[in-house]
Amino acid sequence: MDSCQSNYNVCRAGAVINTVNLDRFKLQQLQDKSPPLGTHSYAGYEARAEVFTITPTREDTKTDPLDTAILALHVAQKNFQRVLDQVKLARTGETHSNSVTALGVAHQEYIRALRRVKQIKYRSKKAVGFRALQQDICQLKELTAQLKRRHHEITTSLPPKQTVWTAVVEYFRVFRYGLQDSSPPVQQKFIRSTIASDVFYNGECGAEAILRSWKLLSSWFRNVQLELVRIKKMSANSVVAVTTTSITITEETLRHAFPHLIDTGTGSSSFALVHLLLDERLVLHGSTYFEWDPVYGRVTRVVSQADMITPVLMLLGSLEDVSRVFENALVSPTFELRLFS
């Protein structure tokens, strides 16, 4: 008979299992695809079994399913050893055949118990890793929350450093759509925090001049839209902002800004100009000059102008007609109020 020898050793996370040593025993019959051991007869073989020892670690003893599986493995090995001893005693006859079959069954039970231990160990490791990952995630969330709170405390405790650049950008943000009735508090807050009380604005003095000018222009013209194109540095404390202003001429515009055009005594030529201007959308290219006081952190001078002549000339086609439009208008060709002229 052919002979082979196998030594089953299992070492997993502190559990050391020394199983049986078999001499002259065809182990291929114990594989999953092999026929049962009872279909063959063996004679003249000897087998020697050594009882394995299991030494669980502290981590193993804390896991009840693993303890149960190891105990089942211990019982399966003992049963396998007991059947193997019977095979050694019953060498021939029906008893021998039954013992060999029982040995195959016992070995399969042992393999299943061993697989069960491996599965539990694998799942236990995954569970431990998952719990550790959850703890790491919780710690990261807590740390993120702490950093956010710290950032909020720092940003709220220290006032932001105001510069002429931030003031200019904020100016065009709050006055982007002129001065609407629904948004004065926003502009007023900006004026109080950024503009000097005695600011010089287009020939007038005082921060209220800015609000008054924007209020009138926004009520006279429809859909006022102010756009910041770019900012150019003039000196350490002054800049010029290049702008584009879009407005629509309406009946309200003609009534308040160009009242002389709708006066009944001006003649038919004025009505022709009104017909050409009414409901037209004009795009004015201009600039706004800002001066900054670094000591007090306030804007001290604002000079704003936009070219109205070019778009009006494109509509009317005649400089004489353009001159008639602005001759007695309350808005200058540079898009400034002329309330006192």
Secondary structure, 3 states (H helix, E strand, C coil): CCCCCEEEEEEECCEEEEEEEECCCCHHHHCCCCCCHHHCCCCCCCEECCCCCCCCCHHHHCCHHHHHHHHHHHHHHHHHHHHHHHHHHCCCHHHHHHHHHHHHHHHHHHHHHHHHHHHHHHHHHHHHHHHHHHHHHHHHHHHHHHHHHHHHHHHHHCCCCCCHHHHHHHHHHHCCCCCCCCCHHHHHHHHHHHEEEEEEECCEECCHHHHHHHHHHHHHCEEEEEEEEEEEEEECCEEEEEEEEEEECCHHHHHHCCHHHCCCCCCHHHHHHHHHHCCCEEEEEEEEEEEEECCCCEEEEEEEEECCHHHHHHHHCCHHHHHHHHHCCCECCCCCECCCC
